[in-house]
């Protein structure tokens, strides 16, 4: 996925926000000839693109399937097909139903902290905490057997490598994608006809219903839920720890002077895990911010820019963990709003709860902290986050 020239070199991708500010004020809707697509930067325009699926269709374009092997994916479909797919598992991702996972997630967080901090305070907050927590949580929700969790986590690590097309990392990821596909296909066959309370079983149980998914759709859906269910949350949770340390706000959170929920929501606005979505094309000529976009054009919505639009947020460049009425769109907007948003919020809250229960102070490991963005351009975050966690 090619990035605009304004976001290179890679360091600019860690901090693209000055570029967003320039674009909002000078070219809020612009055509990029090199990438052959339109960019949209202001909050109201981005929200329009994300919500008006009749004018800005997602059919036939994919932000998610970089390897072009998944086929039908939830985020790449418009209603009513989108609603058919989402309806199969929507119940599992409702906040009330997910609450039953909280104690399990807390146990996973505690286990990771116990294991990691045995040798001292140094920790990679992503590689040793948020990534394994989110991978193991989505594995449990899907119904992947416990004995396979370590293998699944290894696959996840490879898939996060990204890299340029035809690079070794890219080839490794392609091979891993095929292994995951074979594994999920076998697991679906084993679950067919079984009555279990997990997502994979729910997907197989649709075969006799009006929302029936083909076997290929079932495999693609499970892979999508696994990958989407942990990657963005890994970096959302990592970014809130990064920002709390950077802004010297951890003590206030630990002592209850800040609300965990508000803090996490502000982190999502400030450093959301998805900065842009490109999987939309215009079905007719449309005007945004006084600029006419012809029919049949691809449009990129810069969510990270929208979440710092001063027309919507007071002092948007400031991290304000007590910000209320936070109208961020970090999880999208409209019918395609992220299915896993409630799960991400549960995991983020549980990680913050466990850390503030057990850790007196956190800090960035400054002598080794040189933030580099993920090589995978879809997700915003860091490949690693060296920190120190000091116990109570």
C-alpha positions in Angstrom: 0.0 0.0 0.0 1.7 3.2 -1.2 1.8 6.1 1.2 1.7 9.8 0.2 5.1 11.3 -0.3 4.4 13.7 2.6 4.5 10.8 5.0 8.0 9.6 4.1 10.6 8.9 5.5 9.3 6.4 8.1 9.8 8.7 11.0 7.2 11.0 9.6 4.7 8.1 9.9 5.2 8.1 13.7 4.2 11.7 13.8 2.1 12.5 10.7 0.0 15.2 12.5 1.8 18.3 11.3 1.2 17.0 7.7 -2.5 16.5 8.6 -2.8 20.0 9.9 -1.3 21.4 6.6 -3.6 19.3 4.5 -6.7 20.3 6.4 -6.0 24.0 5.9 -4.6 24.0 2.4 -5.9 20.9 0.5 -8.7 19.3 2.6 -9.8 17.4 -0.5 -7.1 16.7 -3.0 -6.1 14.3 -5.8 -2.8 12.5 -5.6 -1.6 11.7 -9.1 1.1 9.4 -8.0 -1.3 7.2 -6.0 -4.2 7.8 -8.3 -6.7 8.5 -5.6 -8.3 11.3 -3.6 -7.4 12.2 0.0 -10.0 13.6 2.4 -8.8 15.2 5.7 -11.6 17.1 7.5 -13.8 15.5 10.1 -17.2 16.1 8.4 -15.9 15.0 5.0 -14.3 11.8 6.4 -17.4 11.0 8.3 -19.5 11.4 5.2 -17.2 9.1 3.2 -17.3 6.4 5.9 -21.1 6.5 6.4 -22.6 7.2 2.9 -22.0 3.8 1.4 -24.3 4.5 -1.5 -22.1 7.3 -2.8 -18.8 6.0 -1.4 -19.0 2.2 -2.0 -16.6 -0.3 -0.5 -17.5 -3.1 -2.9 -14.5 -4.3 -4.9 -11.8 -2.5 -2.9 -9.9 -3.9 0.1 -8.0 -2.1 2.8 -7.5 -5.4 4.6 -6.6 -8.2 2.1 -3.1 -7.2 1.1 -2.5 -10.7 -0.3 -5.7 -10.9 -2.3 -6.4 -14.4 -0.9 -9.4 -13.9 1.4 -12.2 -13.4 -1.0 -15.4 -12.0 0.7 -14.4 -9.8 3.7 -16.8 -8.0 6.0 -15.2 -4.5 5.6 -15.2 -4.8 1.8 -19.0 -5.2 1.4 -21.9 -2.8 1.4 -25.3 -3.4 3.0 -27.2 -5.7 2.7 -24.4 -8.1 2.1 -22.4 -6.5 4.9 -25.3 -6.9 7.2 -25.7 -10.6 6.3 -22.1 -11.3 7.2 -22.0 -9.1 10.3 -25.3 -10.6 11.6 -23.7 -14.0 12.0 -21.4 -12.9 14.8 -22.7 -9.6 15.9 -24.1 -11.0 19.2 -20.7 -12.2 20.3 -19.3 -8.7 20.1 -22.0 -6.9 22.1 -20.5 -5.2 25.2 -22.8 -7.1 27.6 -21.8 -10.4 26.2 -18.1 -9.6 26.2 -18.1 -8.7 29.9 -17.9 -12.5 30.6 -14.4 -12.3 29.1 -13.1 -9.7 31.5 -11.7 -12.1 34.1 -10.1 -14.3 31.5 -8.4 -11.2 29.9 -7.2 -10.1 33.3 -5.7 -13.5 33.9 -3.9 -13.3 30.6 -2.6 -9.8 31.4 -1.4 -10.9 34.9 0.4 -13.9 33.4 2.2 -11.8 30.9 3.3 -9.3 33.5 4.5 -12.1 35.8 6.5 -13.7 33.1 8.0 -10.6 31.7 8.9 -8.8 34.9 10.7 -11.8 36.5 14.0 -10.5 35.3 13.5 -6.8 36.1 11.5 -3.8 35.0 12.5 -3.7 31.3 9.6 -4.6 29.1 8.6 -4.4 25.4 5.1 -3.2 26.1 3.9 -4.3 22.7 5.8 -7.6 22.1 5.5 -8.8 25.7 2.2 -7.4 26.8 -0.4 -5.9 24.4 0.3 -8.2 21.5 0.1 -11.6 23.4 -2.9 -10.4 25.4 -4.9 -9.4 22.3 -3.9 -12.5 20.3 -4.8 -14.9 23.1 -8.1 -13.1 23.8 -9.3 -13.2 20.2 -8.2 -16.9 20.1 -10.4 -17.7 23.1 -13.4 -15.8 21.7 -13.1 -17.5 18.3 -12.8 -20.9 20.0 -9.2 -21.8 18.9 -8.0 -24.7 21.2 -5.7 -23.6 24.0 -3.0 -25.9 22.9 -2.8 -24.1 19.6 -2.5 -20.6 21.0 1.3 -20.4 20.9 1.3 -21.5 17.3 -1.4 -18.9 16.4 0.7 -16.2 18.2 3.7 -17.1 16.1 1.6 -16.8 13.0 0.4 -13.4 14.2 4.0 -12.2 14.7 4.9 -13.2 11.1 1.8 -11.5 9.7 2.7 -8.3 11.4 6.1 -8.2 9.6 4.7 -6.6 6.5 7.4 -5.4 4.2 7.6 -4.4 0.6 6.0 -6.7 -2.0 8.3 -9.6 -2.9 10.5 -8.9 0.2 11.3 -11.9 2.4 9.0 -10.6 5.1 6.2 -10.4 2.5 6.9 -13.9 1.3 6.9 -15.2 4.8 3.6 -13.5 5.5 2.1 -15.0 2.3 3.2 -18.5 3.4 1.8 -17.9 6.9 -1.5 -16.8 5.4 -1.8 -20.1 3.6 -1.0 -22.0 6.8 -3.7 -20.1 8.7 -6.2 -20.8 5.9 -5.5 -24.5 6.0 -5.7 -24.5 9.8 -9.0 -22.6 10.0 -10.5 -24.8 7.3 -9.6 -28.0 9.3 -11.0 -26.4 12.5 -14.3 -25.5 10.8 -14.7 -29.1 9.6 -14.1 -30.4 13.1 -16.6 -28.0 14.6 -19.3 -28.6 12.1 -22.4 -30.0 13.9 -21.0 -29.3 17.4 -22.8 -27.0 19.8 -20.2 -24.8 21.4 -20.4 -21.2 22.6 -17.7 -19.7 20.4 -17.5 -17.7 17.2 -16.2 -20.5 15.0 -19.1 -22.7 16.0 -21.5 -19.9 15.4 -20.1 -19.4 11.9 -20.5 -23.1 11.0 -24.0 -23.2 12.4 -25.3 -20.7 9.7 -25.3 -23.4 7.0 -29.0 -24.1 7.3 -30.1 -20.5 7.9 -31.0 -17.7 5.5 -27.6 -16.1 6.3 -25.8 -19.2 5.2 -22.1 -18.7 4.5 -20.3 -20.9 2.0 -17.3 -22.8 3.2 -14.9 -20.4 1.6 -16.8 -17.5 3.2 -16.5 -19.2 6.6 -12.7 -19.6 6.3 -12.3 -16.0 5.1 -14.5 -14.6 7.8 -12.6 -16.5 10.6 -9.2 -15.3 9.3 -10.5 -11.7 9.1 -11.9 -11.8 12.6 -8.6 -13.2 14.0 -6.4 -10.7 12.3 -8.6 -7.7 12.7 -9.5 -8.7 16.2 -6.0 -8.2 17.6 -3.8 -6.1 15.4 -5.4 -2.7 15.9 -6.1 -3.4 19.6 -2.5 -4.4 20.1 -1.4 -0.9 19.0 -4.3 1.0 20.6 -3.3 -0.5 24.0 0.4 0.1 23.3 -0.2 3.7 22.3 -2.1 4.6 25.5 0.9 3.3 27.6 3.3 5.2 25.3 1.3 8.4 25.6 0.7 8.1 29.4 4.5 7.8 29.9 5.3 10.5 27.4 2.8 13.0 28.9 3.6 12.1 32.5 0.0 11.2 33.2 0.4 7.6 34.5 0.5 8.6 38.2 -2.8 10.5 37.8 -4.4 7.4 36.2 -2.9 5.1 38.8 -4.2 7.3 41.7 -7.7 7.5 40.3 -7.5 11.2 39.3 -8.2 10.2 35.7 -10.9 7.9 34.5 -9.7 4.8 32.6 -12.5 4.9 30.0 -12.0 8.6 29.2 -8.2 8.2 29.1 -8.4 5.3 26.6 -10.9 7.1 24.4 -8.7 10.2 24.3 -5.7 8.0 23.3 -7.8 6.5 20.5 -8.4 10.0 19.2 -4.9 11.2 19.8 -3.0 8.1 18.4 -5.7 5.9 16.8 -4.5 2.5 15.5 -6.1 3.2 12.0 -5.1 6.5 10.6 -6.6 6.0 7.1 -9.0 3.8 5.1 -8.7 3.6 1.3 -11.4 1.1 0.4 -14.0 3.4 -1.0 -14.9 4.5 -4.5 -17.4 7.1 -5.7 -20.5 5.7 -7.5 -21.4 9.2 -8.7 -20.0 12.7 -8.9 -19.9 14.2 -5.4 -18.7 17.5 -3.8 -16.7 17.7 -0.6 -15.5 21.0 0.9 -16.2 22.7 -2.4 -14.2 20.2 -4.5 -15.9 17.9 -7.0 -14.8 14.3 -7.1 -15.8 12.4 -10.3 -17.6 9.1 -10.3 -15.4 6.0 -10.2 -12.6 7.5 -8.1 -10.9 5.8 -5.2 -11.0 7.9 -1.9 -8.8 7.7 1.2 -10.3 8.9 4.4 -7.7 10.2 6.8 -9.2 9.3 10.1 -6.2 10.4 12.1 -6.6 13.9 10.6 -10.3 14.0 11.2 -9.7 13.2 14.9 -7.5 16.3 15.2 -9.8 18.7 13.3 -10.0 22.0 15.4 -13.6 22.5 14.1 -14.7 19.5 16.2 -12.1 19.2 19.0 -10.8 21.9 21.3 -7.0 22.0 21.4 -6.8 18.9 19.2 -3.0 18.6 19.3 -3.1 18.2 23.1 -3.6 14.9 24.8 -6.3 15.6 27.3 -7.2 12.4 29.2 -10.2 13.9 30.9 -11.7 15.1 27.5 -15.5 14.6 27.5 -18.0 14.4 24.7 -15.2 12.9 22.7 -16.6 12.4 19.2 -13.6 10.6 17.7 -14.1 8.2 14.9 -11.1 5.9 15.5 -13.3 2.9 15.0 -14.9 4.3 11.9 -18.5 5.5 11.5 -21.8 4.4 10.0 -22.7 0.8 9.0 -19.0 -0.2 8.8 -18.2 1.0 12.3 -15.7 -1.6 13.7 -17.4 -4.8 14.8 -14.6 -5.4 17.4 -14.7 -1.9 19.0 -16.4 -3.2 22.2 -13.7 -5.9 22.5 -10.9 -3.4 22.0 -12.4 -1.2 24.7 -12.7 -4.1 27.1 -9.1 -5.2 26.5 -7.7 -1.7 26.7 -9.6 -1.1 30.0 -8.5 -4.4 31.4 -4.8 -3.8 30.5 -4.9 -0.4 32.2 -6.7 -1.8 35.2 -4.1 -4.5 35.7 -1.1 -2.3 35.1 -2.3 0.4 37.5 -3.1 -2.2 40.1 0.4 -3.7 40.0 2.8 -1.1 38.7 3.9 1.9 40.6 5.4 3.8 37.7 6.1 3.4 34.0 8.6 5.2 31.8 10.0 5.0 28.3 13.4 3.4 28.0 14.8 6.6 26.6 18.3 5.4 25.8 16.8 2.8 23.5 13.5 4.4 22.6 13.7 5.5 19.0 10.1 5.1 17.8 9.8 3.4 14.4 6.4 2.8 12.9 5.1 -0.6 11.9 6.2 -1.7 8.5 2.6 -2.6 7.7 1.0 0.7 6.6 -2.6 -0.2 7.4 -2.1 0.0 11.2 -0.6 2.9 13.1 1.7 2.0 15.9 5.1 0.8 16.9 6.8 -2.5 16.2 8.2 -2.4 19.7 7.8 -0.2 22.7 10.8 -0.4 25.2 9.6 0.7 28.6 10.3 0.1 32.3 7.5 -1.0 34.6 8.3 -0.6 38.3 6.3 -2.8 40.7 4.5 -1.6 43.8 
